[in-house]
Amino acid sequence: AYCASCHGLQGLGNGPAVPALKKTPSNLTLLTKNNGGKFPALKVANSIQGDNIAAHGSTDMPVWGDVFRSMSRSEAETRMRINNLTKYI
């Protein structure tokens, strides 16, 4: 629900919003391969939260941490959403 518009339903970086973007979204299915065979969970979580702008090259990627914070008053719930999304990826 959060990533598919840019990264595509399969996470290949080919979502319907791609033509409107300046930079092609990463292929999420290659994260483990491109990181020495280990899924970079902390890097992914930081990118989702907005702590690692360099991971997606700019602030063009929505900072979901801010969105999740606006959905709840609880930082624990925000962290849970980020962790759940990281595990899903």
TIGU-947930 format. One record per residue: y, x, z of N, C-alpha, C in turn; residue in one letter. Coordinates in pm, whole numbers, plus 50000, padded with zeros to 5 digits. Layout:
residues N
PT    n_Y    n_X    n_Z   ca_Y   ca_X   ca_Z    c_Y    c_X    c_Z  residuo
PT      Y      X      Z      Y      X      Z      Y      X      Z        A
...
***
This chain:
residues 89
PT    n_Y    n_X    n_Z   ca_Y   ca_X   ca_Z    c_Y    c_X    c_Z  residuo
PT  49880  50082  50000  50000  50000  50000  50126  50086  50000        A
PT  50119  50206  50059  50237  50290  50070  50246  50392  49957        Y
PT  50136  50447  49915  50137  50562  49825  50107  50527  49678        C
PT  50042  50415  49655  49989  50384  49523  50095  50369  49414        A
PT  50214  50323  49449  50314  50304  49344  50348  50437  49276        S
PT  50339  50547  49348  50366  50678  49289  50239  50758  49262        C
PT  50150  50761  49362  50030  50845  49349  49916  50773  49278        H
PT  49928  50643  49253  49824  50567  49184  49717  50517  49278        G
PT  49641  50419  49233  49537  50359  49316  49429  50459  49355        L
PT  49404  50556  49269  49301  50656  49297  49361  50785  49352        Q
PT  49492  50789  49371  49558  50909  49425  49575  51020  49324        G
PT  49570  50989  49196  49575  51091  49090  49717  51132  49050        L
PT  49817  51067  49107  49955  51099  49071  50003  51024  48949        G
PT  49939  50912  48920  49969  50837  48797  50005  50691  48825        N
PT  50077  50666  48933  50114  50530  48967  50216  50470  48872        G
PT  50238  50340  48881  50329  50272  48789  50474  50315  48801        P
PT  50515  50376  48911  50653  50420  48928  50681  50556  48866        A
PT  50577  50626  48820  50591  50763  48769  50698  50776  48660        V
PT  50706  50686  48563  50808  50703  48459  50952  50708  48512        P
PT  50975  50650  48629  51110  50648  48685  51139  50769  48775        A
PT  51038  50854  48796  51054  50968  48886  51095  51094  48812        L
PT  51167  51182  48880  51207  51311  48824  51092  51411  48829        K
PT  51007  51400  48931  50896  51492  48950  50767  51412  48960        K
PT  50663  51457  48892  50534  51389  48897  50473  51403  49036        T
PT  50427  51294  49095  50364  51301  49227  50236  51384  49223        P
PT  50203  51444  49336  50081  51525  49340  49956  51441  49327        S
PT  49854  51506  49277  49721  51447  49269  49658  51466  49406        N
PT  49651  51360  49484  49602  51369  49621  49453  51401  49628        L
PT  49381  51379  49519  49237  51408  49520  49209  51558  49516        T
PT  49312  51638  49489  49295  51783  49482  49342  51856  49608        L
PT  49387  51780  49708  49441  51843  49829  49342  51940  49894        L
PT  49218  51898  49910  49118  51983  49974  49088  52104  49888        T
PT  49067  52082  49760  49036  52193  49669  49150  52295  49666        K
PT  49273  52247  49662  49388  52336  49653  49425  52402  49786        N
PT  49352  52370  49890  49377  52428  50022  49253  52495  50077        N
PT  49186  52570  49991  49072  52649  50033  48952  52570  50081        G
PT  48939  52447  50033  48824  52364  50071  48841  52290  50202        G
PT  48959  52294  50260  48985  52226  50387  49101  52127  50367        K
PT  49078  52004  50406  49183  51902  50394  49298  51940  50488        F
PT  49420  51950  50434  49536  51992  50515  49598  51875  50592        P
PT  49526  51824  50690  49567  51703  50762  49706  51717  50824        A
PT  49734  51829  50888  49864  51844  50952  49976  51846  50848        L
PT  49954  51915  50738  50054  51921  50631  50078  51781  50573        K
PT  49970  51706  50552  49982  51570  50499  50058  51481  50597        V
PT  50019  51486  50725  50086  51404  50827  50233  51439  50836        A
PT  50266  51568  50832  50406  51609  50837  50483  51562  50715        N
PT  50419  51562  50600  50484  51514  50477  50512  51365  50486        S
PT  50415  51289  50535  50432  51145  50550  50545  51116  50648        I
PT  50545  51189  50757  50646  51167  50860  50784  51210  50814        Q
PT  50791  51308  50723  50919  51355  50675  50958  51489  50733        G
PT  50864  51554  50804  50891  51683  50866  50879  51799  50769        D
PT  50820  51773  50653  50791  51882  50560  50840  51846  50421        N
PT  50971  51840  50404  51029  51800  50276  50980  51890  50163        I
PT  50961  52018  50189  50917  52111  50085  50780  52073  50029        A
PT  50699  52004  50105  50565  51967  50058  50570  51878  49935        A
PT  50672  51794  49925  50682  51710  49807  50805  51744  49725        H
PT  50866  51858  49756  50970  51913  49670  51109  51861  49690        G
PT  51124  51744  49744  51256  51687  49762  51246  51568  49856        S
PT  51358  51502  49873  51357  51380  49953  51330  51258  49865        T
PT  51283  51280  49742  51253  51167  49654  51136  51085  49707        D
PT  51038  51152  49772  50926  51079  49831  50978  51006  49953        M
PT  50946  50877  49966  50991  50805  50085  50942  50874  50212        P
PT  51026  50878  50311  50987  50933  50440  50930  50817  50521        V
PT  50798  50805  50517  50732  50691  50576  50747  50688  50727        W
PT  50765  50803  50791  50786  50804  50935  50904  50717  50974        G
PT  51014  50727  50899  51131  50644  50926  51100  50496  50906        D
PT  51024  50466  50800  50986  50327  50773  50898  50275  50886        V
PT  50799  50355  50926  50709  50312  51033  50783  50295  51165        F
PT  50880  50382  51193  50960  50369  51316  51039  50239  51315        R
PT  51087  50199  51197  51165  50075  51189  51077  49951  51206        S
PT  50946  49969  51191  50852  49858  51204  50808  49835  51349        M
PT  50835  49933  51436  50788  49924  51574  50884  49999  51666        S
PT  50885  49959  51790  50965  50031  51890  50884  50141  51956        R
PT  50758  50146  51930  50667  50240  51996  50643  50363  51909        S
PT  50675  50480  51963  50646  50605  51891  50496  50623  51876        E
PT  50418  50574  51972  50272  50583  51964  50219  50503  51844        A
PT  50278  50388  51820  50237  50306  51705  50276  50375  51574        E
PT  50393  50435  51572  50436  50510  51454  50339  50623  51426        T
PT  50304  50700  51527  50210  50812  51514  50074  50761  51466        R
PT  50029  50644  51519  49902  50586  51479  49904  50551  51330        M
PT  50013  50494  51282  50023  50460  51139  50015  50587  51053        R
PT  50085  50690  51094  50083  50817  51019  49943  50877  51022        I
PT  49879  50876  51137  49742  50929  51147  49645  50848  51063        N
PT  49658  50716  51066  49569  50631  50986  49587  50657  50837        N
PT  49711  50671  50794  49738  50698  50652  49685  50836  50613        L
PT  49701  50934  50701  49649  51068  50674  49496  51063  50659        T
PT  49429  50992  50749  49282  50980  50742  49239  50908  50613        K
PT  49316  50808  50574  49283  50734  50452  49289  50825  50329        Y
PT  49393  50906  50324  49409  50999  50211  49294  51097  50211        I
***
